[in-house]
Amino acid sequence: MFLAYYLRKDGYEVRLIDKDPVGREASVYNAGLLTPSFAPTPQLSKLQLLSAVIGRRGPLYISPMQVITHLSWFRIASGKALTGFEESTMKIGKLSLRLYEEFFSSENIDPDLAKGVVGLYRTVEDAKAFSTRFGGKLLEPAEISRMGYKGLEGGILVESEFSINPAKLFKQLRTRIQEMGVVITLDKEARLDDGARPRARYMLDGKVFEADSIIVSAGSWTRTLCNQVGFEPEILPASGLVMIYDTGGRRVIARPTLLEDYGIGIAQHDDHTLRVTSFFEMVGFKKHYGEGRKKWLVDIVSRHVTDLSKLRLVEEGIGFRPCTPDQFSVIGRVPYYENLYVASGNCRLGVTLAPASAYILRSIIRGEDCLDEIKPLLSPERFHS
Ligand SMILES: Cc1cc2nc3c(=O)[nH]c(=O)nc-3n(C[C@H](O)[C@H](O)[C@H](O)COP(=O)(O)OP(=O)(O)OC[C@H]3O[C@@H](n4cnc5c(N)ncnc54)[C@H](O)[C@@H]3O)c2cc1C
């Protein structure tokens, strides 16, 4: 939708096709944190990747079947140990935050913007280690307790980053691009047609359509679409669970927070809405979390959030993060095609990076400069000789 927004502003005629009629995917079901600083954490080591295949204990789980069916993805991931992306991703993230600020100040859009993101740790040493590497203000245990938490000694506050209610951002952005004249086709599944290579075409309801540019920004389904024209973008889904509670009008926590030892996000958007998120499961497109997994999440939150009385669960959702094995997005032109582009693979940071990803692809389509030194790292060709 950010791509549609920027391209329409440039004067292009834009059509957006989404098979989901109402918005139930990752862009709605996520933690809503716009926080490049926390992008590098929690870090995933080779050992964690291996133990994630063995059992579901913490938030991470990888089904052995996924490993067997996607060997090349896991070979690249274990080679990189999912690190090495931090500095460049931070640069893209900073561009995104600037674009978000411009967007919020120029558009009449308010998705419960809250400034300042907190990372909490069991020990002060872990908070200090984060602060030394990535910055942020260290929090005293008394401040952490005033924010509504217990049993956590270390904390970091990154004042310049923020959180939003992603469901509101999704709805308001969609309304805005519609007002701007983007043609929106919902509840229809698009396909790609390679019959006219090097020109790609798209198909809808069995009809073939031409376009100057076709952009695949289909989250975890980007692979399915790209495979239709013989291209492998190396994007796999990693699911996560979102639980939304009504707090009965009480402020339960003072700031949007990441419980860094557990990979759990908590944010209160307004007087009533508390969002709790966790899990990174590579199990394909399975839309189910068992009671044991939910209990693990609720138990940790109960252990560390001081006042959970009167909370009422009002909504649950599952989102699929579109993940590449090297943690970089896939942004650029698809090999062998003149008019086919991809903007996807933002994995854990898709909301944070959405405006910058759109801006980078826009610059590629228009032949303009924008973070040119980073573009090769994002290139769709990088996994293929
Ligand atoms: C639990 C959880 C917490 C997260 N927390 C954060 C966070 O705090 N901050 C952050 O930055 N990111 C976070 N993320 C990641 C972020 O949500 C995703 O990276 C981002 O939403 C991906 O956006 P997307 O538009 O690429 O994909 P999606 O939101 O999945 O959208 C893809 C769309 O493409 C459509 N589509 C697919 N195939 C077709 C087709 N053939 N035809 C038509 N339409 C099609 C789908 O219907 C869908 O609507 C989190 C994710 C999860 C699951």
Ligand as a Chemical Component Dictionary entry (heavy atoms), coordinates in Angstrom:
data_LIG
# 
_chem_comp.id                   LIG 
_chem_comp.type                 NON-POLYMER 
_chem_comp.pdbx_formal_charge   0 
_chem_comp.three_letter_code    LIG 
# 
loop_
_chem_comp_atom.comp_id 
_chem_comp_atom.atom_id 
_chem_comp_atom.alt_atom_id 
_chem_comp_atom.type_symbol 
_chem_comp_atom.charge 
_chem_comp_atom.model_Cartn_x 
_chem_comp_atom.model_Cartn_y 
_chem_comp_atom.model_Cartn_z 
_chem_comp_atom.pdbx_ordinal 
LIG C1  C1  C 0 3.492  -11.705 15.478 1  
LIG C2  C2  C 0 4.177  -10.742 14.541 2  
LIG C3  C3  C 0 4.745  -9.582  15.085 3  
LIG C4  C4  C 0 5.376  -8.668  14.238 4  
LIG N1  N1  N 0 5.818  -7.507  14.742 5  
LIG C5  C5  C 0 6.360  -6.570  13.941 6  
LIG C6  C6  C 0 6.747  -5.305  14.463 7  
LIG O1  O1  O 0 6.573  -5.011  15.627 8  
LIG N2  N2  N 0 7.307  -4.416  13.617 9  
LIG C7  C7  C 0 7.494  -4.695  12.283 10 
LIG O2  O2  O 0 8.031  -3.856  11.583 11 
LIG N3  N3  N 0 7.104  -5.882  11.754 12 
LIG C8  C8  C 0 6.544  -6.815  12.545 13 
LIG N4  N4  N 0 6.142  -8.018  12.032 14 
LIG C9  C9  C 0 6.407  -8.313  10.623 15 
LIG C10 C10 C 0 5.387  -7.653  9.697  16 
LIG O3  O3  O 0 4.100  -7.828  10.198 17 
LIG C11 C11 C 0 5.468  -8.242  8.303  18 
LIG O4  O4  O 0 6.799  -8.241  7.852  19 
LIG C12 C12 C 0 4.657  -7.398  7.321  20 
LIG O5  O5  O 0 3.360  -7.219  7.788  21 
LIG C13 C13 C 0 4.649  -8.043  5.956  22 
LIG O6  O6  O 0 3.879  -7.210  5.141  23 
LIG P1  P1  P 0 3.558  -7.616  3.667  24 
LIG O7  O7  O 0 2.702  -6.557  3.084  25 
LIG O8  O8  O 0 4.840  -7.955  2.986  26 
LIG O9  O9  O 0 2.755  -8.992  3.818  27 
LIG P2  P2  P 0 1.236  -9.266  4.233  28 
LIG O10 O10 O 0 0.760  -8.326  5.255  29 
LIG O11 O11 O 0 1.151  -10.723 4.503  30 
LIG O12 O12 O 0 0.448  -8.907  2.921  31 
LIG C14 C14 C 0 0.553  -9.674  1.751  32 
LIG C15 C15 C 0 -0.770 -9.540  1.039  33 
LIG O13 O13 O 0 -0.657 -10.138 -0.243 34 
LIG C16 C16 C 0 -1.887 -10.751 -0.526 35 
LIG N5  N5  N 0 -1.673 -11.769 -1.565 36 
LIG C17 C17 C 0 -0.845 -12.838 -1.497 37 
LIG N6  N6  N 0 -0.897 -13.550 -2.640 38 
LIG C18 C18 C 0 -1.770 -12.916 -3.449 39 
LIG C19 C19 C 0 -2.250 -13.157 -4.751 40 
LIG N7  N7  N 0 -1.833 -14.205 -5.505 41 
LIG N8  N8  N 0 -3.173 -12.304 -5.280 42 
LIG C20 C20 C 0 -3.617 -11.245 -4.569 43 
LIG N9  N9  N 0 -3.194 -10.974 -3.306 44 
LIG C21 C21 C 0 -2.270 -11.780 -2.770 45 
LIG C22 C22 C 0 -2.335 -11.329 0.800  46 
LIG O14 O14 O 0 -3.734 -11.523 0.813  47 
LIG C23 C23 C 0 -1.900 -10.250 1.782  48 
LIG O15 O15 O 0 -2.927 -9.341  2.051  49 
LIG C24 C24 C 0 5.488  -8.948  12.840 50 
LIG C25 C25 C 0 4.904  -10.090 12.311 51 
LIG C26 C26 C 0 4.237  -10.985 13.142 52 
LIG C27 C27 C 0 3.579  -12.189 12.530 53 
# 
loop_
_chem_comp_bond.comp_id 
_chem_comp_bond.atom_id_1 
_chem_comp_bond.atom_id_2 
_chem_comp_bond.value_order 
_chem_comp_bond.pdbx_ordinal 
LIG C1  C2  SING 1  
LIG C2  C3  SING 2  
LIG C2  C26 DOUB 3  
LIG C3  C4  DOUB 4  
LIG C4  N1  SING 5  
LIG C4  C24 SING 6  
LIG N1  C5  DOUB 7  
LIG C5  C6  SING 8  
LIG C5  C8  SING 9  
LIG C6  O1  DOUB 10 
LIG C6  N2  SING 11 
LIG N2  C7  SING 12 
LIG C7  O2  DOUB 13 
LIG C7  N3  SING 14 
LIG N3  C8  DOUB 15 
LIG C8  N4  SING 16 
LIG N4  C9  SING 17 
LIG N4  C24 SING 18 
LIG C9  C10 SING 19 
LIG C10 O3  SING 20 
LIG C10 C11 SING 21 
LIG C11 O4  SING 22 
LIG C11 C12 SING 23 
LIG C12 O5  SING 24 
LIG C12 C13 SING 25 
LIG C13 O6  SING 26 
LIG O6  P1  SING 27 
LIG P1  O7  DOUB 28 
LIG P1  O8  SING 29 
LIG P1  O9  SING 30 
LIG O9  P2  SING 31 
LIG P2  O10 DOUB 32 
LIG P2  O11 SING 33 
LIG P2  O12 SING 34 
LIG O12 C14 SING 35 
LIG C14 C15 SING 36 
LIG C15 O13 SING 37 
LIG C15 C23 SING 38 
LIG O13 C16 SING 39 
LIG C16 N5  SING 40 
LIG C16 C22 SING 41 
LIG N5  C17 SING 42 
LIG N5  C21 SING 43 
LIG C17 N6  DOUB 44 
LIG N6  C18 SING 45 
LIG C18 C19 SING 46 
LIG C18 C21 DOUB 47 
LIG C19 N7  SING 48 
LIG C19 N8  DOUB 49 
LIG N8  C20 SING 50 
LIG C20 N9  DOUB 51 
LIG N9  C21 SING 52 
LIG C22 O14 SING 53 
LIG C22 C23 SING 54 
LIG C23 O15 SING 55 
LIG C24 C25 DOUB 56 
LIG C25 C26 SING 57 
LIG C26 C27 SING 58 
# 
